[in-house]
């Protein structure tokens, strides 16, 4: 594990001008994983695009951490339903001439 | 270039208060935000429109200008002067890149740019890095094409992309090609390219989700009664099949490993299911009728 793979919450908070408590809130409900390296909280850089999405939802739509969690769960369900729909359509085509 | 009624876009009247504008914008933004409507280009377009309307109407100066010159913007001399001034400002780098529109390169309509210049009319704190727009494409292939792994070169937005299509890709399946979508904003990553496969199947074989093939073949009465060997078509070959005596109509036999390739499992195939449809002889001769009559008597208790 190297620090290059991680971004500190302070850096994120400064860059996006967003309070650190927002990230703590996301972490508390399991939306992001905060890792403490040398006593400084960090997030893994691979998760940045997902975190940016949450920042946009918070900033542009005034959605709090719990709301973001709900939205992401619903989007996941839509995605799953769309997958099932595609499978069902393919299966249906087996019975169509 | 058409006049855009920003009040109509936000569903408010001209007398709307700042608070009304804010409320209307937020309500529509929640409905059409691209993060909430992934892969929905209509929602994305709508989101850009409402952002643009909000950008103008939420700023008292630009709202005043819009109200005053909006419909007659083409003829307003003063307007033209302001435009020229704005252009000069832009050349001197006085305008920052907007973070309001967010998605895709063309964040503002021509109408907006003619009235207010290319940049945002208000700042918004830190520049948020936006991932570029995700592109969606549909690729139509024949089922015979996806029986084997193949490479294809696609042209998406002027870029040539060489992709490998693994054998056994399914109808409706979507593959993601990272980084081949729209360019990111403010140093954000590029979007991704999603390719949806549409597989045309004009063969006698039906393909199911487990990569099994299904086919119905005709079997003549005598072969069904007495059994024997027949040759049947598999997807890419012919297979010798032993028909059991007294085979019933609708009997299904499984030919293991003679189905379709399994996606991303090289060398693995589904099975081929063959259903027998027994055909009865037509135009019987007198002799045949007589003999079948004899047979019938043997079976009558």
Contacts between the chains, C-beta under 8 A, distances in Angstrom:
chain1	res1	chain2	res2	distance
A	15	B	126	6.2
A	16	B	126	5.6
A	16	B	128	6.5
A	17	B	125	4.7
A	17	B	126	4.2
A	49	B	131	5.7
A	49	B	189	6.5
A	52	B	128	7.1
A	52	B	129	6.4
A	52	B	130	7.6
A	52	B	131	7.0
A	52	B	188	7.4
A	53	B	35	5.2
A	55	B	128	6.8
A	56	B	33	7.7
A	56	B	35	5.8
A	56	B	102	7.4
A	56	B	128	6.8
A	56	B	130	7.9
A	57	B	33	7.3
A	57	B	35	5.8
A	57	B	36	7.7
A	59	B	128	7.3
A	60	B	29	6.2
A	60	B	33	6.6
A	60	B	102	7.6
A	61	B	26	7.2
A	61	B	29	5.8
A	61	B	30	5.2
A	61	B	33	5.8
A	61	B	36	7.9
A	62	B	26	6.6
A	63	B	30	8.0
A	71	B	36	6.4
A	75	B	36	7.2
A	75	B	38	7.1
A	86	B	171	8.0
A	86	B	172	3.8
A	86	B	173	7.7
A	87	B	172	7.8
A	87	B	209	5.7
A	89	B	172	6.6
A	90	B	170	6.8
A	90	B	171	5.3
A	90	B	172	6.0
A	90	B	208	7.9
A	90	B	209	6.2
A	91	B	208	6.9
A	91	B	209	6.4
A	93	B	171	7.5
A	93	B	206	7.8
A	94	B	206	4.7
A	94	B	207	7.8
A	94	B	208	6.0
A	94	B	214	6.9
